[in-house]
């Protein structure tokens, strides 16, 4: 698979994760738990960053750590604005939460969904998640 095909696959999967989360935004958390919802948002953010890194020929580890990916972006001239810092909190949903760890509190689903949209627009204005 070429780098371009890999970038396109990552972006396609990011869109699919976003659409899944979007379809759950108003679903009662008793029916679709927050860790399922946020797991899709995490996947979206992770794949967006990896697509941009791959397109720039920047290598990255096979980790599911958004904070680490943000650090790699920063080390390559793309310092992530502080308002996107809450997205690093999604990593727990791709790691501990999917293995039964309960995350305390309730997630503002619409707020996180909008933040991911804003992040995608900042990362690359040509990316459309909707």
C-alpha positions, 0 to 999 in steps of 0.5 A: 500500500502506498503512503497516499493510499494509507493516508486515504484509508486513515481519513476514511476510517476517521470519518467512519468513527466520527459518524458513529459517534455522531449517531450516538450523540443523543442516545441515552448513555444507558443504551450506548455507554460513554466509553463506546461513544468516546472510543469512536471520537478517540479513534477519529482524532488518532486517525486524523493525526496519523493521516497528517503525519503519514502525509508529511512522511513523519513516522509515529509509534503504534500507540493509541496515545493522543497526547503522544501524537500531539507531541509528535505534531509539535516536534514537527512544527504543528504545535496543537493549540491548548483549547484541544488539550481535552482531546488527550483525555479521550485516550482512556477510552481507547485503553482502560475503559474498553477493558472494563475500567469505569470512567467517573462522571458524565461526558458532554457528548455534543461538546466533545463532538464539536471539539473534534470538528474544530480540531479537524478543521485546524489540523487540515481545512480540507478534511470534512468529517460530515 
